């Protein structure tokens, strides 16, 4: 499903979030966990890769520490297929002015 773009061989450490920044380089920042006081830290650039992004692809750091990309699902594709089912005929309106009763209720 995913194809490797660039081999970086990054070893991940616990408590850090690794991502591709807007320049296409691999960066990391401290994860916010536990709801305690937020420690504002600057992102650190780990590897200078310079990936050029294409529309319709998700870019990530895979388990080997390399940069990979995978094709994203098209938005709404599941909903459109469900809508194509044949529609039922509309229900007939109940008779106006008269309440529907059974034979027993009329006696």
Biopython code that builds the backbone (N, CA, C, O; Angstrom):
import numpy as np
from Bio.PDB.StructureBuilder import StructureBuilder

atoms = [
    (1, "UNK", "N", (0.809, -1.185, 0.000)),
    (1, "UNK", "CA", (0.000, 0.000, 0.000)),
    (1, "UNK", "C", (0.861, 1.260, 0.000)),
    (1, "UNK", "O", (0.624, 2.172, -0.792)),
    (2, "UNK", "N", (1.844, 1.315, 0.871)),
    (2, "UNK", "CA", (2.701, 2.499, 0.946)),
    (2, "UNK", "C", (3.998, 2.242, 0.192)),
    (2, "UNK", "O", (4.500, 1.119, 0.155)),
    (3, "UNK", "N", (4.527, 3.294, -0.404)),
    (3, "UNK", "CA", (5.815, 3.193, -1.104)),
    (3, "UNK", "C", (6.825, 4.083, -0.406)),
    (3, "UNK", "O", (6.514, 5.206, -0.010)),
    (4, "UNK", "N", (8.042, 3.566, -0.260)),
    (4, "UNK", "CA", (9.098, 4.345, 0.377)),
    (4, "UNK", "C", (9.625, 5.371, -0.614)),
    (4, "UNK", "O", (9.854, 5.069, -1.785)),
    (5, "UNK", "N", (9.811, 6.578, -0.123)),
    (5, "UNK", "CA", (10.313, 7.655, -0.970)),
    (5, "UNK", "C", (11.791, 7.901, -0.710)),
    (5, "UNK", "O", (12.588, 8.003, -1.642)),
    (6, "UNK", "N", (12.146, 7.996, 0.566)),
    (6, "UNK", "CA", (13.518, 8.326, 0.956)),
    (6, "UNK", "C", (13.906, 7.495, 2.169)),
    (6, "UNK", "O", (13.134, 7.392, 3.122)),
    (7, "UNK", "N", (15.080, 6.908, 2.144)),
    (7, "UNK", "CA", (15.577, 6.161, 3.297)),
    (7, "UNK", "C", (16.315, 7.113, 4.220)),
    (7, "UNK", "O", (17.286, 7.757, 3.823)),
    (8, "UNK", "N", (15.837, 7.195, 5.472)),
    (8, "UNK", "CA", (16.487, 8.056, 6.460)),
    (8, "UNK", "C", (17.025, 7.252, 7.635)),
    (8, "UNK", "O", (18.012, 7.655, 8.251)),
    (9, "UNK", "N", (16.396, 6.117, 7.962)),
    (9, "UNK", "CA", (16.869, 5.247, 9.040)),
    (9, "UNK", "C", (16.792, 5.888, 10.408)),
    (9, "UNK", "O", (17.679, 5.674, 11.234)),
    (10, "UNK", "N", (15.767, 6.661, 10.667)),
    (10, "UNK", "CA", (15.613, 7.341, 11.955)),
    (10, "UNK", "C", (15.202, 6.328, 13.015)),
    (10, "UNK", "O", (14.336, 5.488, 12.769)),
    (11, "UNK", "N", (15.819, 6.404, 14.195)),
    (11, "UNK", "CA", (15.382, 5.578, 15.321)),
    (11, "UNK", "C", (14.509, 6.446, 16.206)),
    (11, "UNK", "O", (14.927, 7.522, 16.634)),
    (12, "UNK", "N", (13.309, 5.989, 16.479)),
    (12, "UNK", "CA", (12.350, 6.778, 17.243)),
    (12, "UNK", "C", (12.595, 6.643, 18.737)),
    (12, "UNK", "O", (13.024, 5.599, 19.228)),
    (13, "UNK", "N", (12.311, 7.730, 19.443)),
    (13, "UNK", "CA", (12.373, 7.721, 20.902)),
    (13, "UNK", "C", (10.967, 7.893, 21.444)),
    (13, "UNK", "O", (10.124, 8.520, 20.801)),
    (14, "UNK", "N", (10.706, 7.337, 22.628)),
    (14, "UNK", "CA", (9.382, 7.463, 23.236)),
    (14, "UNK", "C", (9.137, 8.910, 23.649)),
    (14, "UNK", "O", (10.049, 9.614, 24.083)),
    (15, "UNK", "N", (7.859, 9.345, 23.500)),
    (15, "UNK", "CA", (7.492, 10.688, 23.930)),
    (15, "UNK", "C", (7.682, 11.759, 22.874)),
    (15, "UNK", "O", (7.467, 12.940, 23.145)),
    (16, "UNK", "N", (8.085, 11.363, 21.668)),
    (16, "UNK", "CA", (8.294, 12.323, 20.583)),
    (16, "UNK", "C", (7.365, 12.005, 19.426)),
    (16, "UNK", "O", (7.083, 10.839, 19.150)),
    (17, "UNK", "N", (6.890, 13.046, 18.748)),
    (17, "UNK", "CA", (6.047, 12.915, 17.565)),
    (17, "UNK", "C", (6.901, 13.243, 16.345)),
    (17, "UNK", "O", (7.439, 14.345, 16.235)),
    (18, "UNK", "N", (7.024, 12.281, 15.428)),
    (18, "UNK", "CA", (7.833, 12.456, 14.218)),
    (18, "UNK", "C", (6.909, 12.723, 13.032)),
    (18, "UNK", "O", (5.897, 12.041, 12.872)),
    (19, "UNK", "N", (7.243, 13.700, 12.209)),
    (19, "UNK", "CA", (6.394, 14.080, 11.083)),
    (19, "UNK", "C", (7.223, 14.748, 9.984)),
    (19, "UNK", "O", (8.392, 15.082, 10.178)),
    (20, "UNK", "N", (6.588, 14.931, 8.832)),
    (20, "UNK", "CA", (7.192, 15.672, 7.725)),
    (20, "UNK", "C", (6.724, 17.114, 7.823)),
    (20, "UNK", "O", (5.521, 17.372, 7.790)),
    (21, "UNK", "N", (7.648, 18.057, 7.942)),
    (21, "UNK", "CA", (7.236, 19.459, 8.058)),
    (21, "UNK", "C", (6.923, 20.044, 6.684)),
    (21, "UNK", "O", (7.005, 19.343, 5.676)),
    (22, "UNK", "N", (6.564, 21.334, 6.642)),
    (22, "UNK", "CA", (6.122, 21.922, 5.387)),
    (22, "UNK", "C", (7.238, 22.080, 4.365)),
    (22, "UNK", "O", (6.964, 22.309, 3.187)),
    (23, "UNK", "N", (8.476, 21.964, 4.789)),
    (23, "UNK", "CA", (9.603, 22.000, 3.845)),
    (23, "UNK", "C", (9.938, 20.617, 3.290)),
    (23, "UNK", "O", (10.797, 20.492, 2.417)),
    (24, "UNK", "N", (9.264, 19.578, 3.792)),
    (24, "UNK", "CA", (9.517, 18.211, 3.348)),
    (24, "UNK", "C", (10.625, 17.525, 4.115)),
    (24, "UNK", "O", (11.129, 16.491, 3.677)),
    (25, "UNK", "N", (11.017, 18.082, 5.258)),
    (25, "UNK", "CA", (12.062, 17.488, 6.089)),
    (25, "UNK", "C", (11.423, 16.760, 7.264)),
    (25, "UNK", "O", (10.286, 17.049, 7.640)),
    (26, "UNK", "N", (12.166, 15.808, 7.847)),
    (26, "UNK", "CA", (11.656, 15.065, 9.004)),
    (26, "UNK", "C", (11.956, 15.868, 10.260)),
    (26, "UNK", "O", (13.100, 16.239, 10.522)),
    (27, "UNK", "N", (10.896, 16.132, 11.037)),
    (27, "UNK", "CA", (11.042, 16.882, 12.282)),
    (27, "UNK", "C", (10.402, 16.098, 13.411)),
    (27, "UNK", "O", (9.670, 15.134, 13.188)),
    (28, "UNK", "N", (10.695, 16.536, 14.634)),
    (28, "UNK", "CA", (10.062, 15.905, 15.788)),
    (28, "UNK", "C", (9.770, 16.979, 16.828)),
    (28, "UNK", "O", (10.444, 18.006, 16.897)),
    (29, "UNK", "N", (8.740, 16.712, 17.641)),
    (29, "UNK", "CA", (8.378, 17.604, 18.737)),
    (29, "UNK", "C", (7.875, 16.756, 19.898)),
    (29, "UNK", "O", (7.439, 15.621, 19.701)),
    (30, "UNK", "N", (7.935, 17.305, 21.107)),
    (30, "UNK", "CA", (7.491, 16.586, 22.293)),
    (30, "UNK", "C", (5.985, 16.384, 22.229)),
    (30, "UNK", "O", (5.254, 17.302, 21.857)),
    (31, "UNK", "N", (5.511, 15.191, 22.587)),
    (31, "UNK", "CA", (4.074, 14.917, 22.610)),
    (31, "UNK", "C", (3.449, 15.545, 23.849)),
    (31, "UNK", "O", (4.054, 15.574, 24.920)),
    (32, "UNK", "N", (2.239, 16.040, 23.687)),
    (32, "UNK", "CA", (1.481, 16.563, 24.817)),
    (32, "UNK", "C", (0.673, 15.410, 25.384)),
    (32, "UNK", "O", (-0.207, 14.877, 24.709)),
    (33, "UNK", "N", (0.964, 15.020, 26.617)),
    (33, "UNK", "CA", (0.295, 13.876, 27.228)),
    (33, "UNK", "C", (-0.096, 14.188, 28.653)),
    (33, "UNK", "O", (0.539, 15.006, 29.318)),
    (34, "UNK", "N", (-1.137, 13.539, 29.118)),
    (34, "UNK", "CA", (-1.496, 13.563, 30.525)),
    (34, "UNK", "C", (-2.220, 14.798, 30.998)),
    (34, "UNK", "O", (-2.623, 14.838, 32.161)),
    (35, "UNK", "N", (-2.412, 15.802, 30.180)),
    (35, "UNK", "CA", (-3.163, 16.979, 30.573)),
    (35, "UNK", "C", (-2.435, 17.872, 31.563)),
    (35, "UNK", "O", (-3.051, 18.768, 32.140)),
    (36, "UNK", "N", (-1.160, 17.658, 31.775)),
    (36, "UNK", "CA", (-0.397, 18.500, 32.691)),
    (36, "UNK", "C", (-0.052, 19.830, 32.045)),
    (36, "UNK", "O", (-0.631, 20.199, 31.024)),
    (37, "UNK", "N", (0.883, 20.542, 32.634)),
    (37, "UNK", "CA", (1.277, 21.831, 32.072)),
    (37, "UNK", "C", (1.964, 21.593, 30.728)),
    (37, "UNK", "O", (2.871, 20.768, 30.615)),
    (38, "UNK", "N", (1.520, 22.321, 29.733)),
    (38, "UNK", "CA", (2.043, 22.144, 28.379)),
    (38, "UNK", "C", (3.427, 22.767, 28.281)),
    (38, "UNK", "O", (3.615, 23.943, 28.595)),
    (39, "UNK", "N", (4.379, 21.979, 27.850)),
    (39, "UNK", "CA", (5.728, 22.486, 27.654)),
    (39, "UNK", "C", (5.873, 22.866, 26.192)),
    (39, "UNK", "O", (5.866, 22.005, 25.312)),
    (40, "UNK", "N", (6.004, 24.146, 25.942)),
    (40, "UNK", "CA", (6.130, 24.628, 24.575)),
    (40, "UNK", "C", (7.583, 24.451, 24.160)),
    (40, "UNK", "O", (8.482, 25.061, 24.740)),
    (41, "UNK", "N", (7.808, 23.612, 23.155)),
    (41, "UNK", "CA", (9.174, 23.415, 22.669)),
    (41, "UNK", "C", (9.191, 23.577, 21.156)),
    (41, "UNK", "O", (8.207, 23.280, 20.477)),
    (42, "UNK", "N", (10.288, 24.038, 20.648)),
    (42, "UNK", "CA", (10.430, 24.211, 19.208)),
    (42, "UNK", "C", (10.635, 22.851, 18.553)),
    (42, "UNK", "O", (11.295, 21.982, 19.123)),
    (43, "UNK", "N", (10.077, 22.659, 17.360)),
    (43, "UNK", "CA", (10.339, 21.403, 16.653)),
    (43, "UNK", "C", (11.814, 21.289, 16.264)),
    (43, "UNK", "O", (12.460, 22.280, 15.924)),
    (44, "UNK", "N", (12.327, 20.065, 16.321)),
    (44, "UNK", "CA", (13.727, 19.822, 15.941)),
    (44, "UNK", "C", (13.754, 19.143, 14.584)),
    (44, "UNK", "O", (13.017, 18.184, 14.355)),
    (45, "UNK", "N", (14.593, 19.627, 13.688)),
    (45, "UNK", "CA", (14.753, 18.973, 12.390)),
    (45, "UNK", "C", (15.718, 17.808, 12.572)),
    (45, "UNK", "O", (16.846, 17.991, 13.030)),
    (46, "UNK", "N", (15.267, 16.614, 12.213)),
    (46, "UNK", "CA", (16.066, 15.405, 12.389)),
    (46, "UNK", "C", (16.846, 15.083, 11.125)),
    (46, "UNK", "O", (18.044, 14.806, 11.184)),
    (47, "UNK", "N", (16.166, 15.118, 9.974)),
    (47, "UNK", "CA", (16.817, 14.786, 8.704)),
    (47, "UNK", "C", (16.328, 15.737, 7.631)),
    (47, "UNK", "O", (15.131, 16.002, 7.524)),
    (48, "UNK", "N", (17.256, 16.249, 6.836)),
    (48, "UNK", "CA", (16.897, 17.137, 5.740)),
    (48, "UNK", "C", (16.657, 16.269, 4.507)),
    (48, "UNK", "O", (17.589, 15.697, 3.941)),
    (49, "UNK", "N", (15.392, 16.182, 4.105)),
    (49, "UNK", "CA", (15.014, 15.301, 3.010)),
    (49, "UNK", "C", (14.557, 16.105, 1.798)),
    (49, "UNK", "O", (14.972, 15.817, 0.675)),
    (50, "UNK", "N", (13.709, 17.108, 2.009)),
    (50, "UNK", "CA", (13.211, 17.948, 0.921)),
    (50, "UNK", "C", (12.239, 17.242, -0.004)),
    (50, "UNK", "O", (12.384, 17.314, -1.224)),
    (51, "UNK", "N", (11.245, 16.557, 0.562)),
    (51, "UNK", "CA", (10.251, 15.818, -0.222)),
    (51, "UNK", "C", (9.279, 16.801, -0.867)),
    (51, "UNK", "O", (8.764, 17.699, -0.202)),
    (52, "UNK", "N", (9.033, 16.629, -2.149)),
    (52, "UNK", "CA", (8.011, 17.416, -2.848)),
    (52, "UNK", "C", (6.709, 16.633, -2.765)),
    (52, "UNK", "O", (6.640, 15.488, -3.212)),
    (53, "UNK", "N", (5.689, 17.240, -2.199)),
    (53, "UNK", "CA", (4.430, 16.545, -1.983)),
    (53, "UNK", "C", (3.523, 16.605, -3.210)),
    (53, "UNK", "O", (3.521, 17.584, -3.957)),
    (54, "UNK", "N", (2.755, 15.534, -3.397)),
    (54, "UNK", "CA", (1.752, 15.463, -4.457)),
    (54, "UNK", "C", (0.374, 15.468, -3.811)),
    (54, "UNK", "O", (0.207, 14.979, -2.693)),
    (55, "UNK", "N", (-0.607, 16.017, -4.506)),
    (55, "UNK", "CA", (-1.977, 15.991, -3.995)),
    (55, "UNK", "C", (-2.502, 14.565, -4.011)),
    (55, "UNK", "O", (-2.185, 13.786, -4.911)),
    (56, "UNK", "N", (-3.319, 14.223, -2.999)),
    (56, "UNK", "CA", (-3.947, 12.909, -2.942)),
    (56, "UNK", "C", (-3.108, 11.850, -2.266)),
    (56, "UNK", "O", (-3.480, 10.677, -2.281)),
    (57, "UNK", "N", (-1.973, 12.228, -1.664)),
    (57, "UNK", "CA", (-1.114, 11.265, -0.983)),
    (57, "UNK", "C", (-0.900, 11.679, 0.468)),
    (57, "UNK", "O", (-0.848, 12.868, 0.781)),
    (58, "UNK", "N", (-0.776, 10.687, 1.355)),
    (58, "UNK", "CA", (-0.488, 10.894, 2.761)),
    (58, "UNK", "C", (0.975, 10.532, 2.991)),
    (58, "UNK", "O", (1.400, 9.426, 2.657)),
    (59, "UNK", "N", (1.743, 11.453, 3.556)),
    (59, "UNK", "CA", (3.168, 11.243, 3.796)),
    (59, "UNK", "C", (3.396, 10.993, 5.283)),
    (59, "UNK", "O", (2.814, 11.678, 6.125)),
    (60, "UNK", "N", (4.246, 10.009, 5.612)),
    (60, "UNK", "CA", (4.481, 9.650, 7.006)),
    (60, "UNK", "C", (5.850, 9.001, 7.161)),
    (60, "UNK", "O", (6.515, 8.672, 6.178)),
    (61, "UNK", "N", (6.257, 8.823, 8.422)),
    (61, "UNK", "CA", (7.503, 8.125, 8.750)),
    (61, "UNK", "C", (7.110, 6.703, 9.107)),
    (61, "UNK", "O", (6.364, 6.494, 10.063)),
    (62, "UNK", "N", (7.602, 5.711, 8.351)),
    (62, "UNK", "CA", (7.188, 4.323, 8.591)),
    (62, "UNK", "C", (7.966, 3.704, 9.743)),
    (62, "UNK", "O", (8.786, 4.368, 10.377)),
    (63, "UNK", "N", (7.704, 2.422, 10.013)),
    (63, "UNK", "CA", (8.301, 1.766, 11.186)),
    (63, "UNK", "C", (9.808, 1.595, 11.070)),
    (63, "UNK", "O", (10.486, 1.426, 12.084)),
    (64, "UNK", "N", (10.349, 1.635, 9.850)),
    (64, "UNK", "CA", (11.799, 1.539, 9.665)),
    (64, "UNK", "C", (12.480, 2.891, 9.797)),
    (64, "UNK", "O", (13.707, 2.970, 9.755)),
    (65, "UNK", "N", (11.696, 3.965, 9.957)),
    (65, "UNK", "CA", (12.260, 5.311, 10.081)),
    (65, "UNK", "C", (12.485, 5.975, 8.739)),
    (65, "UNK", "O", (13.236, 6.947, 8.652)),
    (66, "UNK", "N", (11.852, 5.472, 7.690)),
    (66, "UNK", "CA", (11.993, 6.051, 6.354)),
    (66, "UNK", "C", (10.733, 6.830, 5.994)),
    (66, "UNK", "O", (9.672, 6.622, 6.583)),
    (67, "UNK", "N", (10.860, 7.734, 5.016)),
    (67, "UNK", "CA", (9.714, 8.519, 4.563)),
    (67, "UNK", "C", (8.941, 7.694, 3.547)),
    (67, "UNK", "O", (9.520, 7.153, 2.605)),
    (68, "UNK", "N", (7.616, 7.598, 3.742)),
    (68, "UNK", "CA", (6.767, 6.807, 2.847)),
    (68, "UNK", "C", (5.526, 7.613, 2.486)),
    (68, "UNK", "O", (5.181, 8.591, 3.148)),
    (69, "UNK", "N", (4.860, 7.171, 1.409)),
    (69, "UNK", "CA", (3.604, 7.815, 1.024)),
    (69, "UNK", "C", (2.591, 6.744, 0.662)),
    (69, "UNK", "O", (2.942, 5.664, 0.188)),
    (70, "UNK", "N", (1.301, 7.075, 0.901)),
    (70, "UNK", "CA", (0.201, 6.167, 0.581)),
    (70, "UNK", "C", (-0.917, 6.987, -0.039)),
    (70, "UNK", "O", (-1.130, 8.144, 0.326)),
    (71, "UNK", "N", (-1.630, 6.377, -0.982)),
    (71, "UNK", "CA", (-2.730, 7.074, -1.650)),
    (71, "UNK", "C", (-3.887, 7.221, -0.678)),
    (71, "UNK", "O", (-4.270, 6.262, -0.008)),
    (72, "UNK", "N", (-4.451, 8.444, -0.600)),
    (72, "UNK", "CA", (-5.582, 8.702, 0.298)),
    (72, "UNK", "C", (-6.878, 8.268, -0.361)),
    (72, "UNK", "O", (-6.999, 8.269, -1.586)),
    (73, "UNK", "N", (-7.839, 7.899, 0.463)),
    (73, "UNK", "CA", (-9.165, 7.548, -0.040)),
    (73, "UNK", "C", (-9.846, 8.820, -0.524)),
    (73, "UNK", "O", (-9.664, 9.892, 0.052)),
    (74, "UNK", "N", (-10.632, 8.692, -1.587)),
    (74, "UNK", "CA", (-11.353, 9.857, -2.096)),
    (74, "UNK", "C", (-12.492, 10.168, -1.142)),
    (74, "UNK", "O", (-13.212, 9.262, -0.723)),
    (75, "UNK", "N", (-12.668, 11.440, -0.791)),
    (75, "UNK", "CA", (-13.725, 11.766, 0.161)),
    (75, "UNK", "C", (-15.109, 11.515, -0.415)),
    (75, "UNK", "O", (-15.396, 11.888, -1.553)),
    (76, "UNK", "N", (-15.967, 10.879, 0.382)),
    (76, "UNK", "CA", (-17.343, 10.640, -0.019)),
    (76, "UNK", "C", (-17.546, 9.446, -0.918)),
    (76, "UNK", "O", (-18.664, 9.239, -1.391)),
    (77, "UNK", "N", (-16.528, 8.650, -1.180)),
    (77, "UNK", "CA", (-16.691, 7.520, -2.088)),
    (77, "UNK", "C", (-17.608, 6.456, -1.497)),
    (77, "UNK", "O", (-18.334, 5.796, -2.240)),
    (78, "UNK", "N", (-17.594, 6.275, -0.191)),
    (78, "UNK", "CA", (-18.461, 5.283, 0.441)),
    (78, "UNK", "C", (-19.910, 5.753, 0.385)),
    (78, "UNK", "O", (-20.810, 4.954, 0.127)),
    (79, "UNK", "N", (-20.143, 7.035, 0.623)),
    (79, "UNK", "CA", (-21.498, 7.566, 0.614)),
    (79, "UNK", "C", (-22.109, 7.510, -0.781)),
    (79, "UNK", "O", (-23.294, 7.201, -0.914)),
    (80, "UNK", "N", (-21.348, 7.794, -1.803)),
    (80, "UNK", "CA", (-21.881, 7.804, -3.158)),
    (80, "UNK", "C", (-22.345, 6.421, -3.578)),
    (80, "UNK", "O", (-23.373, 6.293, -4.242)),
    (81, "UNK", "N", (-21.602, 5.378, -3.203)),
    (81, "UNK", "CA", (-21.995, 4.031, -3.592)),
    (81, "UNK", "C", (-23.278, 3.615, -2.882)),
    (81, "UNK", "O", (-24.074, 2.867, -3.450)),
    (82, "UNK", "N", (-23.495, 4.077, -1.663)),
    (82, "UNK", "CA", (-24.711, 3.743, -0.927)),
    (82, "UNK", "C", (-25.922, 4.452, -1.535)),
    (82, "UNK", "O", (-27.035, 3.929, -1.470)),
    (83, "UNK", "N", (-25.725, 5.615, -2.115)),
    (83, "UNK", "CA", (-26.830, 6.371, -2.689)),
    (83, "UNK", "C", (-27.332, 5.763, -3.989)),
    (83, "UNK", "O", (-28.456, 6.051, -4.399)),
    (84, "UNK", "N", (-26.558, 4.955, -4.630)),
    (84, "UNK", "CA", (-26.929, 4.403, -5.923)),
    (84, "UNK", "C", (-27.929, 3.263, -5.831)),
    (84, "UNK", "O", (-28.348, 2.734, -6.861)),
    (85, "UNK", "N", (-28.321, 2.871, -4.630)),
    (85, "UNK", "CA", (-29.307, 1.801, -4.482)),
    (85, "UNK", "C", (-30.646, 2.297, -5.018)),
    (85, "UNK", "O", (-30.963, 3.479, -4.886)),
    (86, "UNK", "N", (-31.429, 1.416, -5.615)),
    (86, "UNK", "CA", (-32.702, 1.866, -6.180)),
    (86, "UNK", "C", (-33.636, 2.378, -5.091)),
    (86, "UNK", "O", (-33.717, 1.813, -4.000)),
    (87, "UNK", "N", (-34.341, 3.466, -5.416)),
    (87, "UNK", "CA", (-35.245, 4.068, -4.445)),
    (87, "UNK", "C", (-36.587, 3.357, -4.473)),
    (87, "UNK", "O", (-37.019, 2.863, -5.514)),
    (88, "UNK", "N", (-37.248, 3.310, -3.307)),
    (88, "UNK", "CA", (-38.579, 2.723, -3.219)),
    (88, "UNK", "C", (-39.612, 3.717, -3.717)),
    (88, "UNK", "O", (-39.361, 4.919, -3.803)),
    (89, "UNK", "N", (-40.784, 3.182, -4.044)),
    (89, "UNK", "CA", (-41.903, 4.046, -4.438)),
    (89, "UNK", "C", (-42.378, 4.801, -3.204)),
    (89, "UNK", "O", (-42.359, 4.245, -2.106)),
    (90, "UNK", "N", (-42.800, 6.044, -3.354)),
    (90, "UNK", "CA", (-43.257, 6.802, -2.185)),
    (90, "UNK", "C", (-44.518, 6.190, -1.582)),
    (90, "UNK", "O", (-45.340, 5.618, -2.298)),
    (91, "UNK", "N", (-44.664, 6.311, -0.277)),
    (91, "UNK", "CA", (-45.828, 5.761, 0.422)),
    (91, "UNK", "C", (-47.059, 6.593, 0.093)),
    (91, "UNK", "O", (-46.977, 7.807, -0.092)),
    (92, "UNK", "N", (-48.187, 5.924, 0.025)),
    (92, "UNK", "CA", (-49.438, 6.635, -0.241)),
    (92, "UNK", "C", (-49.898, 7.349, 1.018)),
    (92, "UNK", "O", (-49.735, 6.847, 2.130)),
    (93, "UNK", "N", (-50.459, 8.496, 0.833)),
    (93, "UNK", "CA", (-50.953, 9.264, 1.976)),
    (93, "UNK", "C", (-52.195, 8.589, 2.542)),
    (93, "UNK", "O", (-52.965, 7.981, 1.799)),
    (94, "UNK", "N", (-52.390, 8.693, 3.842)),
    (94, "UNK", "CA", (-53.569, 8.114, 4.490)),
    (94, "UNK", "C", (-54.807, 8.885, 4.041)),
    (94, "UNK", "O", (-54.714, 10.031, 3.601)),
    (95, "UNK", "N", (-55.952, 8.247, 4.157)),
    (95, "UNK", "CA", (-57.188, 8.916, 3.750)),
    (95, "UNK", "C", (-57.402, 10.142, 4.613)),
    (95, "UNK", "O", (-57.163, 10.114, 5.820)),
    (96, "UNK", "N", (-57.846, 11.199, 4.001)),
    (96, "UNK", "CA", (-57.989, 12.460, 4.722)),
    (96, "UNK", "C", (-59.300, 12.495, 5.504)),
    (96, "UNK", "O", (-60.320, 11.999, 5.026)),
    (97, "UNK", "N", (-59.278, 13.072, 6.691)),
    (97, "UNK", "CA", (-60.474, 13.331, 7.464)),
    (97, "UNK", "C", (-61.018, 12.144, 8.230)),
    (97, "UNK", "O", (-61.777, 12.343, 9.179)),
    (98, "UNK", "N", (-60.674, 10.933, 7.873)),
    (98, "UNK", "CA", (-61.198, 9.752, 8.545)),
    (98, "UNK", "C", (-60.076, 9.014, 9.244)),
    (98, "UNK", "O", (-59.025, 8.749, 8.661)),
    (99, "UNK", "N", (-60.310, 8.695, 10.477)),
    (99, "UNK", "CA", (-59.310, 7.921, 11.201)),
    (99, "UNK", "C", (-59.430, 6.464, 10.798)),
    (99, "UNK", "O", (-60.534, 5.959, 10.592)),
    (100, "UNK", "N", (-58.316, 5.798, 10.686)),
    (100, "UNK", "CA", (-58.323, 4.398, 10.314)),
    (100, "UNK", "C", (-58.707, 3.570, 11.528)),
    (100, "UNK", "O", (-58.073, 3.676, 12.578)),
    (101, "UNK", "N", (-59.751, 2.737, 11.395)),
    (101, "UNK", "CA", (-60.192, 1.915, 12.520)),
    (101, "UNK", "C", (-60.343, 0.474, 12.056)),
    (101, "UNK", "O", (-60.446, 0.195, 10.861)),
    (102, "UNK", "N", (-60.354, -0.415, 13.007)),
    (102, "UNK", "CA", (-60.562, -1.826, 12.698)),
    (102, "UNK", "C", (-62.043, -2.154, 12.823)),
    (102, "UNK", "O", (-62.813, -1.309, 13.277)),
    (103, "UNK", "N", (-62.457, -3.329, 12.443)),
    (103, "UNK", "CA", (-63.864, -3.726, 12.502)),
    (103, "UNK", "C", (-64.384, -3.741, 13.932)),
    (103, "UNK", "O", (-65.514, -3.324, 14.188)),
    (104, "UNK", "N", (-63.573, -4.214, 14.855)),
    (104, "UNK", "CA", (-64.000, -4.300, 16.236)),
    (104, "UNK", "C", (-64.275, -2.922, 16.809)),
    (104, "UNK", "O", (-65.232, -2.748, 17.564)),
    (105, "UNK", "N", (-63.471, -1.959, 16.472)),
    (105, "UNK", "CA", (-63.659, -0.622, 17.021)),
    (105, "UNK", "C", (-64.930, 0.024, 16.489)),
    (105, "UNK", "O", (-65.491, 0.896, 17.153)),
    (106, "UNK", "N", (-65.399, -0.376, 15.316)),
    (106, "UNK", "CA", (-66.592, 0.225, 14.734)),
    (106, "UNK", "C", (-67.872, -0.306, 15.376)),
    (106, "UNK", "O", (-68.880, 0.401, 15.352)),
    (107, "UNK", "N", (-67.889, -1.486, 15.938)),
    (107, "UNK", "CA", (-69.104, -2.107, 16.503)),
    (107, "UNK", "C", (-69.602, -1.443, 17.707)),
    (107, "UNK", "O", (-70.610, -1.866, 18.273)),
]
sb = StructureBuilder()
sb.init_structure("model")
sb.init_model(0)
sb.init_chain("A")
sb.init_seg("    ")
for serial, (resi, resn, name, xyz) in enumerate(atoms, 1):
    if name == "N":
        sb.init_residue(resn, " ", resi, " ")
    sb.init_atom(name, np.array(xyz, "f"), 0.0, 1.0, " ", f" {name:<3s}", serial, name[0])
structure = sb.get_structure()
